[in-house]
Amino acid sequence: MAFRVVYTYHALQKFDERRIRLDWIERTLGDPDEVEPDPTQPGVMCAFKAIPERDFRVLRVVYVDEHDERRVITVFFDRRRRR
């Protein structure tokens, strides 16, 4: 990856609580199926990736690009998305 991944405290809590592996997050950021701007927060992006290890549920990683860093705000499996 050409960027360093940094996690907010909230993101660290949520991926642990939701049993989301770090490699899934990094896979989503490095090779997303889709990327779109967050509709409610300017400058915030959402990356989506179907995760085979979780029956192809779609992982949403919400982040902000800052220089050479990608700051992850939160992560969750998006129930509204299908692969």
C-alpha atoms as an extended CHARMM CRD file, in Angstrom:
* protein
*
        83  EXT
         1         1  MET       CA              0.0000000000        0.0000000000        0.0000000000  PROA      1               0.0000000000
         2         2  ALA       CA              1.1590000000        3.5110000000       -0.7530000000  PROA      2               0.0000000000
         3         3  PHE       CA             -0.3720000000        4.7820000000        2.4590000000  PROA      3               0.0000000000
         4         4  ARG       CA             -0.1210000000        4.0420000000        6.1480000000  PROA      4               0.0000000000
         5         5  VAL       CA             -3.2870000000        2.8530000000        7.8880000000  PROA      5               0.0000000000
         6         6  VAL       CA             -4.0890000000        4.5890000000       11.1890000000  PROA      6               0.0000000000
         7         7  TYR       CA             -7.0320000000        3.5580000000       13.3650000000  PROA      7               0.0000000000
         8         8  THR       CA             -9.1130000000        5.8330000000       15.5780000000  PROA      8               0.0000000000
         9         9  TYR       CA             -9.9220000000        4.5930000000       19.0610000000  PROA      9               0.0000000000
        10        10  HSD       CA            -13.5240000000        4.0920000000       17.9370000000  PROA      10              0.0000000000
        11        11  ALA       CA            -12.4320000000        1.9390000000       14.9690000000  PROA      11              0.0000000000
        12        12  LEU       CA            -10.2330000000       -0.2160000000       17.2230000000  PROA      12              0.0000000000
        13        13  GLN       CA            -13.1510000000       -0.8040000000       19.5720000000  PROA      13              0.0000000000
        14        14  LYS       CA            -15.5700000000       -1.6400000000       16.7780000000  PROA      14              0.0000000000
        15        15  PHE       CA            -13.4450000000       -4.0710000000       14.8090000000  PROA      15              0.0000000000
        16        16  ASP       CA            -12.6940000000       -5.9860000000       18.0030000000  PROA      16              0.0000000000
        17        17  GLU       CA            -16.3230000000       -5.9310000000       19.1490000000  PROA      17              0.0000000000
        18        18  ARG       CA            -17.6030000000       -6.9610000000       15.7090000000  PROA      18              0.0000000000
        19        19  ARG       CA            -14.9240000000       -9.6420000000       15.1670000000  PROA      19              0.0000000000
        20        20  ILE       CA            -13.5280000000       -7.9760000000       12.0690000000  PROA      20              0.0000000000
        21        21  ARG       CA             -9.9420000000       -8.9110000000       11.2630000000  PROA      21              0.0000000000
        22        22  LEU       CA             -7.3340000000       -6.2570000000       10.5190000000  PROA      22              0.0000000000
        23        23  ASP       CA             -6.3240000000       -7.9960000000        7.2950000000  PROA      23              0.0000000000
        24        24  TRP       CA             -9.9240000000       -7.6660000000        6.0460000000  PROA      24              0.0000000000
        25        25  ILE       CA             -9.7940000000       -3.9300000000        6.7020000000  PROA      25              0.0000000000
        26        26  GLU       CA             -6.4620000000       -3.5660000000        4.9370000000  PROA      26              0.0000000000
        27        27  ARG       CA             -7.6840000000       -5.7110000000        2.0300000000  PROA      27              0.0000000000
        28        28  THR       CA            -10.7490000000       -3.4640000000        1.7210000000  PROA      28              0.0000000000
        29        29  LEU       CA             -8.6390000000       -0.3000000000        1.7420000000  PROA      29              0.0000000000
        30        30  GLY       CA             -6.0090000000       -1.6750000000       -0.6350000000  PROA      30              0.0000000000
        31        31  ASP       CA             -8.3230000000       -3.3260000000       -3.1660000000  PROA      31              0.0000000000
        32        32  PRO       CA            -11.9310000000       -2.2070000000       -2.6240000000  PROA      32              0.0000000000
        33        33  ASP       CA            -14.8320000000       -3.5090000000       -4.6980000000  PROA      33              0.0000000000
        34        34  GLU       CA            -16.2650000000        0.0040000000       -4.5940000000  PROA      34              0.0000000000
        35        35  VAL       CA            -15.4460000000        3.4170000000       -3.0890000000  PROA      35              0.0000000000
        36        36  GLU       CA            -17.8540000000        6.2910000000       -2.6190000000  PROA      36              0.0000000000
        37        37  PRO       CA            -17.9890000000        9.5290000000       -0.6270000000  PROA      37              0.0000000000
        38        38  ASP       CA            -19.9240000000        9.4790000000        2.6150000000  PROA      38              0.0000000000
        39        39  PRO       CA            -23.2220000000       11.2510000000        1.8620000000  PROA      39              0.0000000000
        40        40  THR       CA            -23.3740000000       13.0390000000        5.2210000000  PROA      40              0.0000000000
        41        41  GLN       CA            -19.7330000000       13.9340000000        5.9750000000  PROA      41              0.0000000000
        42        42  PRO       CA            -17.6690000000       15.9560000000        3.4800000000  PROA      42              0.0000000000
        43        43  GLY       CA            -14.1650000000       14.5470000000        2.9410000000  PROA      43              0.0000000000
        44        44  VAL       CA            -15.0500000000       11.1440000000        4.3710000000  PROA      44              0.0000000000
        45        45  MET       CA            -14.9090000000        8.0950000000        2.1040000000  PROA      45              0.0000000000
        46        46  CYS       CA            -16.4110000000        4.6000000000        2.3110000000  PROA      46              0.0000000000
        47        47  ALA       CA            -14.6550000000        1.5350000000        0.8820000000  PROA      47              0.0000000000
        48        48  PHE       CA            -16.6160000000       -1.6820000000        0.3510000000  PROA      48              0.0000000000
        49        49  LYS       CA            -15.3820000000       -5.2560000000       -0.0610000000  PROA      49              0.0000000000
        50        50  ALA       CA            -17.1340000000       -8.6400000000       -0.0490000000  PROA      50              0.0000000000
        51        51  ILE       CA            -15.3310000000      -10.8420000000        2.4910000000  PROA      51              0.0000000000
        52        52  PRO       CA            -15.2920000000      -14.5530000000        1.4790000000  PROA      52              0.0000000000
        53        53  GLU       CA            -14.4380000000      -15.6620000000        5.0320000000  PROA      53              0.0000000000
        54        54  ARG       CA            -17.7360000000      -14.1470000000        6.2150000000  PROA      54              0.0000000000
        55        55  ASP       CA            -20.0290000000      -15.6170000000        3.5240000000  PROA      55              0.0000000000
        56        56  PHE       CA            -19.2860000000      -12.6710000000        1.2100000000  PROA      56              0.0000000000
        57        57  ARG       CA            -20.8800000000      -10.1320000000        3.5210000000  PROA      57              0.0000000000
        58        58  VAL       CA            -19.8420000000       -6.6210000000        2.4990000000  PROA      58              0.0000000000
        59        59  LEU       CA            -17.4260000000       -4.8310000000        4.8130000000  PROA      59              0.0000000000
        60        60  ARG       CA            -17.6960000000       -1.0380000000        4.9410000000  PROA      60              0.0000000000
        61        61  VAL       CA            -14.5850000000        0.8510000000        6.0100000000  PROA      61              0.0000000000
        62        62  VAL       CA            -15.1620000000        4.5440000000        6.6660000000  PROA      62              0.0000000000
        63        63  TYR       CA            -11.9850000000        6.6110000000        6.4060000000  PROA      63              0.0000000000
        64        64  VAL       CA            -10.3280000000        9.9500000000        5.7260000000  PROA      64              0.0000000000
        65        65  ASP       CA             -7.1990000000       10.4350000000        3.6070000000  PROA      65              0.0000000000
        66        66  GLU       CA             -4.6440000000       12.6730000000        5.2970000000  PROA      66              0.0000000000
        67        67  HSD       CA             -1.3480000000       13.1290000000        3.4240000000  PROA      67              0.0000000000
        68        68  ASP       CA              0.1950000000        9.6250000000        3.2790000000  PROA      68              0.0000000000
        69        69  GLU       CA             -2.1750000000        8.2110000000        5.9130000000  PROA      69              0.0000000000
        70        70  ARG       CA             -5.5930000000        6.6500000000        5.6750000000  PROA      70              0.0000000000
        71        71  ARG       CA             -7.3350000000        7.2280000000        9.0340000000  PROA      71              0.0000000000
        72        72  VAL       CA            -10.0100000000        4.5940000000        9.6570000000  PROA      72              0.0000000000
        73        73  ILE       CA            -13.0030000000        6.0360000000       11.4990000000  PROA      73              0.0000000000
        74        74  THR       CA            -15.2120000000        2.9410000000       11.7770000000  PROA      74              0.0000000000
        75        75  VAL       CA            -15.8050000000       -0.4920000000       10.2400000000  PROA      75              0.0000000000
        76        76  PHE       CA            -18.8760000000       -2.7010000000        9.9990000000  PROA      76              0.0000000000
        77        77  PHE       CA            -20.6220000000       -5.2550000000        7.8430000000  PROA      77              0.0000000000
        78        78  ASP       CA            -23.1720000000       -3.3360000000        5.8200000000  PROA      78              0.0000000000
        79        79  ARG       CA            -26.5060000000       -5.1680000000        5.8980000000  PROA      79              0.0000000000
        80        80  ARG       CA            -27.8640000000       -3.0730000000        3.0420000000  PROA      80              0.0000000000
        81        81  ARG       CA            -25.0890000000       -4.0650000000        0.6380000000  PROA      81              0.0000000000
        82        82  ARG       CA            -24.8220000000       -7.2910000000       -1.3140000000  PROA      82              0.0000000000
        83        83  ARG       CA            -21.8870000000       -8.4070000000       -3.4070000000  PROA      83              0.0000000000
